[in-house]
Amino acid sequence: MQRLSDLDLVRDHTVYSCVMGSRAFGLATDGSDTDRRGVFLAPTPLFWHFEKPPTHVDGPADEQFSWELERFCELALRANPNILECLHSPLVEHLTDTGRELLALRGAFLSRHVHASFAGYALGQRKKLDADVRLYGAPRWKHAMHLLRLLMSSRDLLLTGELVVDVGEQREPLLAVKRGEVAWTDVEAWMNRLAAEADAAAARTPLPPEPDRRRVEDFLFRVRRASAAAAA
């Protein structure tokens, strides 16, 4: 099979695409970007060449990023926060039959590993905010808002076993943080409280100890085999 360009893979072989960022979180305001994320399925024969298909592609539109299906599943099994949230976006723009199967697997990717992955990501973001406060006297308020949102999402996921992306009734309190209307000491206290609540929720979470790796692997095997058969 002739090698396709990276952008052709996205244009012609996307199985799932959605809007993420502030628009998916329910935090969009005038001027908010539209961040698009997607999953493409590279045709199986492309893997038979020495040069393999890309694991991810930037573009073709601005603020658009896509993963090859296998890479996407690998990251989801590791409880990568960005990937898991992508699977739960309320703003789906494109969906094939394979994409529907992927969304039907959302529960298979969730496990107690989300506690460590979300907490680790949150800690990295918190260090950046603390550095900004030391250097400039204030954090980047937009980043502070998104960290609070992530901590809420983590806590609620551990409590309920379900990942909800839209912030709902927390929209206005979070936007007040973005506007710099909440003192940093209060934001710090809010972050610390949410992190402690997530730790407590982790001790009694309904999530399974491990993701259902076998179920995801079976899905990938079927999809790759069907792609090979279609190209024969």
Phi, psi and omega in degrees: 000134180294137180295136177263152174291159180302318182289329175297323178300319179288314183295320190255347187229020176288132179254341181204132173216151185208170173261135178238199179071204187302327182292321178286328182281352184078024183242014183290144174229178177303129178091359178295141176291162173249102181270121181251137178231147183209171178229126177244152178252105177292130179307136185307318181301338179294336180281352180273358176267161175298320179272113185275160175297158180290152176277341178202160182218134172269130177098189008282340180276162173298146178060030179242134181216136183226151177244146169291147190307314183296317178297319179300315180294321177301313181293322179295321178295334176274004179065035176298121185302316182297321181289315180298319179293325176301320179294340185246017178298137175281354186247078180273130182253332182211137184207120174262180177301319177296321176298321177296320176297320179298314179295327178293343180269004187308318181294333181293336182274343186276135178203179179293349177295343180297332181299309181292320184290315179293318181295321179295317178295318180297320180298318178299318179291324180295321178299321178295319178295316179298322178296319178297320180296318179295320185278321189240356179085356180203153177277172167281109192296326178298319179292324177297318178300314183290330176292318176301317179299316179297318179296322176297314181299316179298311180301312183292324177297317179292326180289316191254339186081006180235140181259117178245125186274317183291135185280348175059237185290349179275002182305306186293315175301322180289320178294331176296323175295315180301324180281357180077024184269357180245131181300144181301323179298324178288322178295317177303313181298321178297314179299315181297321179294317179296320179296319179294321178294324177293319178299318180293320180294327182298332182287342182225023183295145175281356180293146179289159180299325184228154173289164180273076185299321182297319180296318179293319180296321177298320177299312180298319180298315181296319182293315178297319180294319179295323178294320178295319181295323181293333183271349184289000000 
